[in-house]
Each structure stands twice: as structure tokens, then as C-alpha cells.
Amino acid sequence: MEHLNLLQRIENKSASFSKGQKRLAQYITDNFDTAAYLTASKLGREAGVSESTVVRFAYQLDYDGYPELQKAIQVIVKTNSNSMQRMSLSSKRYQEKGVLKSILSTDCERLRDTIQNGVDEEEFNKAVKFINEGRRLYILGTRSAAHLAGLMGYYFKMLFDNVIVVDANSTSETLEQIYNMQPNDVMIGITFPRYSKRTMIALQFAKDHGAKTIALTDNAQAPIVEFADCSLFAKSDVMTIVDSLVCALSVVNALVTAIALQRKDDVEKRLMALEEIWNEYDVYNRSADYNSF
């Protein structure tokens, strides 16, 4: 049942629920946003059942305990919450005082979760291989993910020729930029809740044309995974009006670094040439420039 989401599991198992489990299932489906961050004991109190009923309910749905059930609830909230609902969740989850430390702590938790349960090492190595061996590399991220795509493209252009960051305002413009994709090309699609339909369409187009496809997203149930030859999962948190993409940024850093290390000699030559250009055209401030002040 691993591929089934929470609602499908509840529907499939509902006939076997006890009276308390039915009450709990109803509470969860009516109050996803509230239930997503409650402890098992508090969820039980809110639903009018015991903590043990909550734990048994998780196992009844074939989850490995309550924490896994809680993550499944959070996936539904992340996928379906609009901006106004997320603003409401922010006010419930965070206090005006101490918000800085709370947000930083949440990001740290997501990084730990990504290390333990996120990116699979084999999938990561497969992505590195695809990128290294590809003829052209296309990168697409829309909306908040556009910044990740731009940063990834900025660094990959230092390592490779033929890196294309797809920059378009519509699905038709996107497809116009990738229409001549070939089987030896690679496309990276970056999307997080609420998932971009345009990014999914583009990755499906790339896959249909024989290109290698890589998805950078938050979990195995993300709809873009269907069109990916390999998937890199970076935990995200959309329980505020701002998409937290800290973990995704770390994965981008890791990809660029891994490929640079594998192409060390070539990368050093390219960086040396770039340094000469930067120095000649005075791109960066140098420490000596401050001695006159």
C-alpha cells in the first residue's frame, strides 16, 4: 500500500474501522490543517478518542506508527493548501515573537529529515551520471522554484557548455524552448507543493522525446515523479506563506559539487579562464581596493 495516499487508505480500510477509528478518520478528513501538527495524544483528545486508538489507527492504515501517519496528513495539507490557508496555518503554528528561531529550527528539522529519509544515494549518483553524460542540459523551475533553477543554471554554466535554463511565461512558450530535445539530452524539473503543472508537462514532453529526466521535488507521491527517470527528494515546509526550499538548495549545492569533483581538471581550466575575465573587467571587489579608505 506504500503508493496509496492517506485518503485512499482510509477509503480502502473504512469497512474494518472500529467506532473510535471511524470518529478519528472523520475528524482527520474534516480537519487536515489542524491535525497535521498535533501529537498523537492531542489528536486523540480533539477527535474524542484515546491516544492508543490513534496509534492503532496508524497501523490499521499500514503506516509504521503515528509519525508516518502524521507525515501523510502533512503531505495532503502541503499539496492542497492555498495561500490564504497557509497564512492561517502560519498564525496557528507560529507566534509573532520568536518567529525567527522557530523558522530556523523548522528548516534544521527538514534538513535532518532530508539526510535521513530524503535523497537516495543511488538516485543522486544516477542524476550525476545523467548530467555528466548528457549532450545538453535543460533546467526548469517555475514560480518560487524558478530561483532554484536559475541558481543551478548559473553554476552549471561554469561547468558545461549547452546549459539551458528554460525561462517562459506559459506552457506553449516552455514547449517552444524545448521542442528540439533529443534522446541524449537531460532535463531537470524542479517543483514543490503546490506543484507546477507546466513543469510536469515539460518533463513529460522530455521523457516522451527520449531525454533523461530528473525530478527535484519533496516526496515520492509528487505527481512529477511519474515522468522522471530518477527523483531527488528534498523535504519542504509550506506551512507558512513562504515556500521553504532550504533542503532543495542543499541538494542543488551537492549536485554541482559532485559533478565539479568528477570533472576536476576540466573545471579548473574553465574557472581559471573565468577568473581572468573577472579580474580583467573588475567584476569583484578585491581586498586591496579597501586599503585606500
N, C-alpha and C positions, 0 to 999 in steps of 0.2 A: 504493500500500500504506500510505499515511500513517495511515489509520484503524485499521489492524490493530495489535494489541498484540504484544509480543515473542513470546509463546508461539504465537500464530497464525502469525507469520512463520517461526518455527523449524519448525513442522509443515509449512507450505506448501513450504519450501525444502529439507527434510531429504534428499530423494532426490538432490539435487545436491551435497551436502556431501562434501568430501574426508574422509579418515580422521581427520586432525587436527581438522577443523571439527566432525566428529561427537563427538570426545572433548571438545572445548570446549563444544559445545551441552549435552552430558550434565552436564558439571561445573556450568555455569551453572544449569541447571534443578534440579540437586540442591542447589545452594548459593547461592541468590539473596542471602541476607543477607550472606554473606561476599563475594560477587562485586561487590556494589553499590558498594563504595567502594575497589576495587582499581584501580591503574593498569593500563594495557594490558600492560606488561611483567610486572607481578606476577601478573596474572590468567593470563597465559601460563604462568608458572612453576608456579602452583598447579594448572593443568589439564594440564600436561605438554606444552605446545605452545610455539611461538615467538611473540614479540610480533607479527611480521608476519602470522602466522596469525590472531591476534586482530583485527588491523586489517582483513584481508581478509574475515574473518567478518562484521564490521560492515557492510561494503559489500555482501557477499553477501545480507544481510538488508534491503538498501535503506535503510540508515541513512547519514547523511553523516559517516561516521567514527566512531571509538570513543567520543568524548564523548556522542554521541547514543544509541549503544547502552547506555552506562552509565546515562544518564538513564532509558531504558526499563526497565532492571533495577531501578532505584530506585523507579519507579512501582509495579512489582509488589510490592516489599518494603513500600512505604508502604501499599498498599491491603490487603495480606493479613496484616500483622504484628499479632499480638495484644499485649496489654500486657506479658506475660511475655517475649515475643520481643523487644519493644522495649527492655525493661530489659536483656536480654542484649546487644543491639546497643549500648546506651549504654556498657556496661562494656568492650566491644571498641573502641569508637570514641574514648572519652574517658578520660583519666586523672583520678584524684581531684584531683591538683594541676593547677592551670591550667585547670580546667573553666570558670571564668567567662569568660576570654578566648577559649577555644575556642568556647563557645556564642555569644558576641557576634560572633565572626568568622564563624561559620556563618550567623547572621542577616544580617550585612552581605552575604555572598555571595548569599543568597537575594534580598535587596533589589536587588542589581545584576542578578541573573538576571531578576527581575520587570520591571525597567526595560527590559532588552534583549529579553527573549523572552516576557514575561508579558502584561499587559493591552494589548489592541489599542486604539489611539486611537479608531478608528471605533466599536468596540463600546462603549467608555467613553462617547462622545458620544451614542450611541443610548440607553444606560441613563439618562443625564442627561435626555434628551428624554422618555423614558417617564415618569420620576418627576415631571418638571415638569408634564406634561400629564395625569397620572392624577387620577382623582376621589378614590380612597382608596389609600393605600399600606400594604400588609401586609408585614411583615418576619418571617422565621422562621429561627432557627438553634437547633439542639438540642445538648445536651451541651457540649463546650468552645466550640462556635460560638455558644451562647446568649449569651455575654458580648459577642461582636461584634454580634449582633442587638440586644441591649439598648443598647449604646453608639450604634449607628446610629439606633435609635429615639429615644434621648434628644435627639440633635441635630436630627433631622428634625422632631421635635415643636416645636422652636423656630422652624422654617421654615414648617411646614404645619399645617393642621387635618387631621383624619381620617387620622392615622398610627396604625396598629395593630401592636403587637409581639405576635405570637402566642405565648402562654405556656400550654402544655398539657403534660400528662404522658403522653399516649397519642395514637395516631393518631386514634381516634374523637373525642377532645376537640379535637384540632387541626382536624379537618374541621368540627366544630360551630362553631368560631370563624370559619371562612372560607366557610361553606356558601352565604351570600348574595352571593358575589363576582360582580361584573358585568363586562361587556366593557371598560368604561372604567376599571377598577381595575388596579393594578400589584402584583405580588408579587415580593419578593426572597427567594430561598432561599440560605442560606449553609451549605455543608458541605465538609468536608475529610476526608482519609482518617483513620479508616475511615468511609466515607460513611454518613450517616444515612438509613435507609430512610424514616423518617417525613417528612423534609424533601423527599425525592424524590416521595413520594406526594402531598404537599400541593402541590408545584409542578405536578405533572401535573394535579391537580384544577383548579388555577387556569387552566392552559392550556386544558383541556377546556371551561372555562366562559368562554373568550374573553378573559380578562385578559392583559395584557402580563406576561411572566415574565422575571426576571433571575436568573442564577446567579452566585454568587461562590464560586469553587472553585479547585482548584490546576492543572488541566490539561484539555485538550480530550477526554481519554479518560474523564473523570469521568462516572459514569452520570447525574448530574443534568443534564448538558448537553443530553441528548435532549429535555428538557421546557422548555428556555429559549429565548426569543426573542433574547436576547443574553447572552453569557457574559463574565465578567471573571475572568481567571486571575491568581492571586497565588500565587507559589511557597511551598511549605510544607516543613517538615522534621519528620518523625515518627520520627527515628532515636533519640529519647530517649523516656522515659515521658511527657514533657510535649509537647503539640502546640505547635509554634512557629507562631504566627499573626501575626507581626510584619508581614509583607508585606500580609496581608489587612487589618490595621488601617490601614496606609498607604493602601490603596485606599478604605477607608471614609472616611478623612480627605479624600481627593481628591474623592470623590463629594459629600460635604457641602459642601466649599468651592466646587466648581464650580457647584452649584445655588444656593448663597448669593450668589455673584457675579452669576449671571443674574437673580436676584430682589432685587437690591441694595436698592432703595427700600422694598419691602415688608418685607424682612428687617430693615432698620434701624428701621422703625416697631415691629415686633414685639419686637426686642431692647430698644428704648427703654422699651416698656411693661413688659417683664420686669425691666429694671434698677430701675424704680420699685418694683416688688413686692419685689425682693430687698433694696433699701435700706430700704423701709418695715418689712419683717419681719426685718431684721437677719440675712439669710441668710449673708453672708460677713463675715469679719473685715476691718476696714479699717485702713490703716496708722496712722491717728490713734489707734486703740484701744491701740496699744502704747506711746504716749507716757506713760501713767500708771505704767508699770513702771520 
